[in-house]
Amino acid sequence: MEYPTGSSMPFHNDNADSYDTGTAVIFLDDDYTGGNLIVDDMQFNQNIGDAVLFNHSTDVWHGVSTVKTGLRTVLAVWFQNELSHDPLPDEVANDDMLEEEETESLTYNALL
C-alpha cells in the first residue's frame, strides 16, 4: 500500500469477517516524514523492515497520520484462523502432485 504526501488513513476498525485473527504492517521504506501508524493509543515511529502486529483489527482502532513528505510504502497482511475455509482435500494435504489448473482452484486465504 502506498501513501503519497498529504494522504492518511482515518482512525477506524476493519470491516472483516468473524475469522479475522490479526494484522501485520511491514514498513518497506523510511524516506518520508509523518505517516505514523497509530494503534489504539500507541503511535509508532517506524524504520525500514519494522513490523507492527496486532490482534483482531475489527476490534482495535488504528490509523495512519498524514504523510508530510515523501511516499510511505507498507505491506499489510491480514490473518485468519484455520476455520475460515473448507479443509483441503486429503490429496492436497498429503502433498500429492496436482495439475496446474487444479492447484489454482484450491488456493485459499491469500490476503495481501
Buried (B, 14 or more C-beta within 10 A) or exposed (E): EEBEBEBBBEEEEBEBEEBBBBBBBBBEBBEBEBBBBBBEEEEBEBEEEBEBEBEEBEEBEBEBBBBEEBBBBBEEBBBBEEEBEEEEEEEBEEEEEBEEEEEEEEEEEEEE
